[in-house]
């Protein structure tokens, strides 16, 4: 089993806007600003991939991604449930 990766969890939360915006506001720039130009782009890309995987079938998502903390999973659930914020 993979260990939880707190930085990836924080990046997903930051990218979706969960807890910060009324609707999902997927934003690579916000992730890059928080994690820097070296790590930020890769973390934003990972957040996009994770959201696509979550959208494709959330049933087994936790099994496929044990490295994510609960906040990231909640952020992805919120962002996919509020598709009006996609952009």
C-alpha positions in Angstrom: 0.0 0.0 0.0 1.3 3.5 -0.9 1.8 6.0 1.8 -0.4 9.1 1.7 1.3 12.0 -0.1 0.3 15.2 1.7 1.7 17.5 -1.0 -0.4 15.8 -3.7 -3.4 16.0 -1.5 -2.9 19.8 -1.0 -2.3 20.3 -4.7 -5.6 18.7 -5.6 -7.4 20.8 -3.0 -5.7 23.9 -4.3 -6.3 23.1 -7.9 -10.1 22.5 -7.5 -10.6 25.5 -5.3 -12.3 23.4 -2.7 -12.8 25.4 0.5 -11.8 28.6 -1.3 -14.3 29.2 -4.0 -18.1 28.8 -4.3 -17.8 26.7 -7.4 -14.9 24.6 -8.7 -12.2 26.8 -10.1 -9.6 24.4 -11.6 -6.5 26.5 -11.8 -3.0 25.3 -12.6 -1.6 28.7 -11.9 -2.8 28.5 -8.3 -0.9 25.2 -7.8 2.2 26.6 -9.4 2.1 29.7 -7.2 1.8 27.5 -4.1 4.3 24.8 -5.0 6.7 26.6 -7.3 7.7 26.4 -10.9 9.6 23.1 -10.5 7.0 21.0 -8.7 3.8 23.0 -9.5 3.3 22.0 -13.1 3.7 18.3 -12.4 1.3 18.5 -9.4 -1.3 20.4 -11.5 -1.0 17.8 -14.2 -1.5 15.1 -11.6 -4.6 16.8 -10.3 -6.1 16.9 -13.8 -5.3 13.2 -14.3 -6.8 12.3 -10.9 -10.0 14.3 -11.7 -10.4 12.5 -15.0 -9.9 9.2 -13.2 -12.4 10.1 -10.5 -15.0 11.2 -13.2 -14.5 8.0 -15.1 -15.6 5.9 -12.2 -15.4 6.9 -8.6 -16.4 3.5 -7.2 -12.8 2.1 -7.1 -11.0 5.4 -6.9 -9.9 5.1 -3.3 -8.5 1.6 -4.0 -6.6 2.9 -7.1 -5.3 6.0 -5.3 -4.5 5.2 -1.6 -1.8 7.9 -1.8 -4.5 10.6 -1.6 -5.8 12.0 1.6 -9.5 12.4 2.3 -9.4 16.1 1.6 -8.3 15.5 -2.0 -11.1 12.9 -2.5 -13.7 15.2 -1.1 -12.4 18.0 -3.3 -12.6 15.8 -6.4 -16.1 14.7 -5.5 -17.1 18.4 -5.0 -15.5 19.5 -8.3 -17.1 16.7 -10.4 -20.5 17.2 -8.7 -20.4 20.9 -9.6 -19.5 20.6 -13.3 -20.6 24.2 -13.9 -17.2 25.3 -12.7 -15.3 23.4 -15.3 -12.8 25.6 -17.1 
